């Protein structure tokens, strides 16, 4: 990455590096905070304004975070700005939370050779603008599958964050802080970056190459390590499922041992668990992508759409087509939902109702006997 590329080279060194945070409705507040705070602390410790920043929305209207808190921006993207770095901050229901206005503006920033970043599910917005084609990209695991299927030219990975050429992308939670600490180290040296991390009581700065932890059933997290290893092999081999005998061999145990472990810790057979893993992925694809049911059946290792639909209905309690119809109806009812929120008694209930309307809500119900 060339951090100083673009308009930064056209101004005196003493001027602050200008960062714009584009807030997409439903953004996660923790991702924004952990991206901004390292810049604030760098200024404080350096005793000078190394960085300036602005919060932006499409029309200058307040942006509502996923927890229901509204954030008043400094400006709209319709105004003239000169930025060195623009970071897209998104969160839940990202596929339906941004508009063509943001896409057009981001393309304009790219033409000006502004460094573009994104945190949490923000990379989905950059990918929708075609600005990650041919680039390596990190994103929150929740939207990785939608990106892989929707944007095949984007080189998605499971790393915590990725910095490549004029793009920097990362996962969610507190990871933006680590990406920004790495950014500070490249621009000002490791000493300042370390000082910032110490001020935030961060005992370990995570590396770019580290993998984000993928979701795992709670019982697997504390179970026997061979069981967890077998489950990870299942997660990694969905399109072409592995035979249980081969799976056991790869995990270094016998098939009988594998079956005993699953029955003891998960209350189901390995085959049943594997089926649930594949169907959970199918559910995410149904809700997050426009892939046909035939395509999704193939992606999830089923020999036919008929077999897939039969297994899905039996396990999930509804046909695949109704899963997709529910997403469409939720999208069309968003306006009504938003209007009714004004009378809700608390931000927490408001946030819960908004989460329920997103395509990925509730995808981690038990993966056991199900």
C-alpha positions in Angstrom: 0.0 0.0 0.0 1.2 3.5 -0.8 -0.4 5.5 2.1 0.7 8.9 0.8 -0.5 8.4 -2.8 -3.0 10.9 -4.3 -3.8 14.3 -3.0 -1.6 13.9 0.1 1.5 14.6 -2.0 0.0 17.9 -3.2 0.0 19.6 0.1 2.5 20.8 2.7 3.8 18.1 5.1 2.5 19.9 8.2 -1.2 19.6 7.1 -3.1 16.7 8.7 -3.8 13.5 6.8 -7.6 13.7 5.9 -9.8 10.8 6.6 -13.5 10.4 5.7 -15.7 7.8 7.4 -18.7 7.0 5.1 -21.4 5.7 7.4 -23.8 3.2 5.9 -27.1 2.8 7.6 -27.1 -0.1 10.2 -23.3 0.4 10.6 -21.7 -1.2 13.7 -20.6 1.4 16.3 -17.7 -0.6 17.6 -16.2 -0.8 14.1 -16.4 3.0 13.7 -15.0 3.7 17.2 -12.0 1.3 16.9 -11.1 2.8 13.5 -11.3 6.5 14.7 -9.8 6.3 18.1 -6.3 5.3 17.0 -6.2 8.5 14.9 -7.3 10.6 17.9 -4.7 9.0 20.2 -1.9 9.4 17.6 -2.7 13.2 17.5 -2.7 13.3 21.3 0.6 11.5 21.7 2.4 13.3 18.9 1.2 16.7 20.3 0.1 17.8 16.8 -2.7 17.2 14.4 -1.4 14.3 12.3 -4.9 13.3 11.3 -8.3 15.0 10.7 -11.5 13.2 10.1 -15.1 13.7 9.1 -18.2 11.5 9.4 -20.2 11.4 6.1 -23.6 10.2 5.0 -25.2 10.2 1.5 -27.4 13.2 2.1 -26.1 14.6 5.4 -28.8 12.9 7.3 -28.1 11.1 10.6 -27.0 7.5 10.3 -28.4 4.9 12.6 -26.1 2.3 14.0 -27.1 -1.3 14.4 -27.7 -0.7 18.1 -30.3 2.0 17.4 -28.0 5.0 18.2 -28.2 7.8 15.7 -25.0 9.5 14.6 -25.0 13.0 13.3 -22.5 13.4 10.4 -20.2 16.3 9.8 -21.1 16.5 6.1 -22.7 14.8 3.1 -21.0 13.3 0.2 -22.7 15.8 -2.0 -20.4 18.5 -0.8 -16.9 18.9 -2.2 -14.2 17.1 -0.1 -10.5 16.4 -0.4 -9.6 13.2 1.4 -6.5 11.1 1.5 -8.4 8.1 2.9 -12.1 7.1 2.8 -13.3 4.2 5.0 -16.7 2.6 4.5 -18.3 1.6 7.8 -21.1 -0.8 7.5 -22.8 -3.5 9.6 -26.0 -5.5 9.5 -28.1 -6.1 6.4 -25.4 -4.5 4.2 -26.9 -5.8 0.9 -29.9 -3.5 1.4 -28.4 -0.6 3.4 -26.5 1.4 0.8 -27.6 3.3 -2.4 -26.4 4.2 -5.8 -25.3 7.6 -4.5 -22.6 6.0 -2.2 -21.5 3.8 -5.1 -21.1 6.7 -7.5 -19.2 8.8 -4.9 -16.8 6.0 -4.1 -16.0 5.5 -7.7 -15.2 9.2 -7.9 -12.9 8.9 -4.9 -11.2 6.0 -6.7 -10.6 8.1 -9.8 -9.0 10.7 -7.7 -6.6 8.0 -6.3 -7.9 8.3 -2.8 -6.9 5.4 -0.6 -10.1 3.4 0.0 -10.8 1.3 3.1 -13.7 -0.6 4.5 -14.5 -2.3 7.9 -16.9 -5.0 9.1 -19.2 -5.6 6.1 -18.1 -2.4 4.4 -16.1 -4.3 1.8 -19.4 -5.5 0.3 -20.1 -1.9 -0.6 -16.7 -1.4 -2.3 -17.2 -4.7 -4.1 -20.6 -3.5 -5.4 -18.9 -0.5 -6.8 -16.4 -2.7 -8.7 -13.6 -1.2 -6.6 -12.2 -4.5 -5.2 -12.0 -6.4 -8.6 -8.6 -8.0 -8.7 -7.8 -7.1 -5.1 -7.4 -9.3 -2.1 -10.0 -8.5 0.5 -10.9 -9.2 4.1 -14.5 -8.9 5.4 -16.6 -10.0 8.3 -17.3 -13.7 8.0 -21.0 -13.0 7.9 -20.8 -11.5 4.4 -17.9 -13.5 3.0 -20.2 -16.1 1.2 -22.3 -13.4 -0.3 -19.2 -11.7 -1.6 -17.7 -14.9 -3.0 -20.8 -15.7 -4.9 -21.7 -12.2 -6.0 -18.2 -10.8 -6.8 -16.1 -13.6 -8.2 -13.4 -11.1 -9.3 -12.7 -10.1 -5.7 -10.1 -12.2 -4.0 -11.7 -12.7 -0.7 -9.8 -14.2 2.2 -10.3 -15.0 5.9 -7.5 -12.8 7.2 -8.2 -10.2 9.9 -7.3 -7.4 7.5 -5.7 -6.9 4.1 -3.7 -4.0 2.8 -3.0 -4.1 -0.9 -2.2 -1.2 -3.2 -4.8 1.5 -2.7 -7.2 -0.7 -0.7 -7.4 -1.6 3.0 -10.2 -3.9 4.2 -10.8 -5.7 7.5 -13.3 -7.7 9.5 -15.4 -6.3 12.3 -15.4 -5.9 16.1 -12.2 -4.6 17.4 -10.1 -5.6 14.4 -10.3 -2.1 12.8 -8.1 -0.8 15.7 -5.4 -3.3 14.7 -5.6 -2.4 11.0 -5.2 1.3 12.0 -2.3 0.5 14.3 -0.6 -1.2 11.4 -1.4 1.8 9.3 0.1 4.2 11.9 3.2 2.0 12.1 3.8 2.3 8.3 3.3 6.0 8.3 5.0 7.1 11.5 7.0 4.1 12.8 6.4 1.3 15.3 7.1 3.4 18.3 4.1 5.7 17.9 1.9 2.7 17.0 3.0 0.9 20.2 2.3 4.0 22.3 -1.2 4.2 20.9 -1.9 0.5 21.6 -0.6 0.9 25.2 -3.0 3.8 25.8 -5.8 1.5 24.8 -4.6 -1.3 27.1 -4.1 -3.5 24.1 -1.6 -6.1 25.2 -1.1 -7.6 21.7 -1.3 -6.0 18.3 -2.8 -8.6 15.9 -1.0 -9.2 12.6 -2.6 -8.8 9.1 -1.9 -12.5 8.3 -3.9 -13.8 11.3 -7.2 -15.6 10.5 -10.5 -14.4 11.8 -12.2 -17.0 14.1 -15.1 -18.6 12.2 -18.3 -19.3 14.1 -18.5 -22.7 15.7 -21.2 -24.4 17.7 -20.6 -23.6 21.4 -20.3 -27.3 22.3 -17.5 -27.7 19.7 -15.4 -24.8 21.1 -14.8 -26.7 24.4 -15.0 -30.3 23.0 -12.3 -32.8 22.3 -9.9 -31.3 19.7 -10.3 -34.1 17.2 -14.0 -33.4 17.1 -13.4 -29.7 16.4 -10.9 -30.7 13.7 -13.5 -32.9 12.0 -16.1 -30.2 12.2 -13.6 -27.7 10.6 -13.0 -30.2 7.7 -16.8 -30.4 7.2 -17.0 -26.6 7.0 -14.1 -26.5 4.5 -15.6 -29.2 2.2 -19.2 -28.3 1.5 -19.5 -28.3 -2.3 -17.9 -31.7 -2.5 -18.6 -33.5 0.9 -16.1 -35.9 2.2 -17.0 -39.5 3.0 -17.0 -40.1 6.8 -14.3 -42.7 6.5 -12.0 -40.3 4.8 -13.0 -37.5 7.2 -12.0 -39.7 10.2 -8.7 -40.6 8.6 -7.9 -36.9 8.0 -8.8 -36.2 11.6 -6.5 -39.0 12.7 -9.1 -41.2 14.3 -11.3 -44.2 13.3 -14.8 -43.8 12.0 -16.2 -45.4 15.1 -14.3 -42.9 17.3 -15.7 -40.1 15.2 -19.2 -41.3 15.6 -18.8 -41.7 19.4 -17.4 -38.2 19.7 -20.3 -36.6 17.8 -22.9 -38.6 19.8 -21.3 -37.7 23.1 -20.7 -34.0 22.5 -23.3 -33.0 19.8 -26.1 -35.5 20.4 -26.2 -36.5 16.7 -24.3 -38.6 14.2 -21.5 -37.1 12.1 -23.7 -37.4 9.0 -26.5 -35.4 10.6 -24.1 -32.7 11.7 -22.5 -32.5 8.3 -26.0 -32.2 6.6 -26.8 -29.3 9.0 -23.6 -27.5 8.1 -24.4 -27.7 4.4 -28.0 -26.6 4.9 -26.9 -23.6 7.1 -24.7 -22.5 4.2 -27.6 -23.0 1.8 -29.7 -20.8 4.1 -27.2 -18.0 4.0 -26.9 -18.2 0.2 -30.7 -18.2 -0.2 -31.0 -15.1 2.0 -27.9 -13.2 0.8 -27.5 -13.9 -2.9 -29.7 -14.2 -6.0 -28.3 -17.6 -7.0 -30.9 -20.0 -8.2 -32.0 -23.0 -6.0 -30.4 -25.3 -8.5 -27.1 -23.4 -8.2 -27.3 -23.4 -4.4 -28.0 -27.1 -4.3 -24.8 -27.7 -6.3 -22.8 -25.3 -4.1 -23.8 -27.2 -1.0 -23.0 -30.7 -2.3 -26.5 -32.0 -3.2 -26.9 -34.2 -6.3 -30.1 -32.4 -7.4 -32.4 -29.5 -6.5 -35.1 -32.0 -5.6 -32.9 -33.8 -3.1 -31.8 -30.4 -1.7 -35.4 -29.2 -1.3 -36.5 -32.4 0.4 -33.6 -32.2 2.9 -34.1 -28.5 3.5 -37.8 -28.8 4.2 -37.3 -31.8 6.5 -34.5 -30.1 8.5 -35.4 -26.4 8.4 -39.1 -26.8 8.5 -39.8 -24.9 5.3 -39.1 -25.1 1.6 -36.1 -23.2 0.2 -38.4 -20.9 -1.9 -40.2 -19.7 1.2 -36.9 -18.8 2.8 -36.2 -16.5 -0.2 -39.8 -15.2 -0.3 -39.5 -14.2 3.4 -36.4 -12.0 2.6 -38.3 -10.3 -0.1 -41.2 -9.5 2.1 -38.9 -8.3 4.9 -37.3 -5.9 2.4 -40.6 -4.5 1.3 -41.8 -4.0 4.9 -38.7 -2.1 6.0 -40.3 1.2 5.6 -43.3 0.2 7.8 -40.9 -1.2 10.4 -38.8 2.0 10.5 -41.9 4.2 10.8 -43.2 2.1 13.7 -39.8 2.3 15.5 -40.5 5.9 16.6 -42.9 4.6 19.3 -40.7 1.7 20.5 -39.9 1.9 24.2 -36.1 1.4 23.9 -33.1 1.5 21.5 -32.4 -2.2 22.4 -35.8 -3.4 21.2 -35.5 -1.2 18.1 -32.1 -2.8 17.4 -33.5 -6.3 17.8 -36.3 -5.7 15.5 -34.0 -4.3 12.8 -31.7 -7.3 13.2 -34.7 -9.6 12.7 -35.3 -8.0 9.4 -31.9 -8.7 8.0 -31.1 -11.8 5.9 -28.6 -13.3 8.3 -30.7 -13.1 11.5 -31.0 -16.3 13.4 -28.8 -18.5 11.2 -27.0 -20.1 14.1 -29.8 -22.1 15.7 -28.6 -25.5 16.9 -26.6 -27.6 14.5 -27.0 -30.8 16.5 -29.9 -33.1 16.2 -32.0 -30.2 14.7 
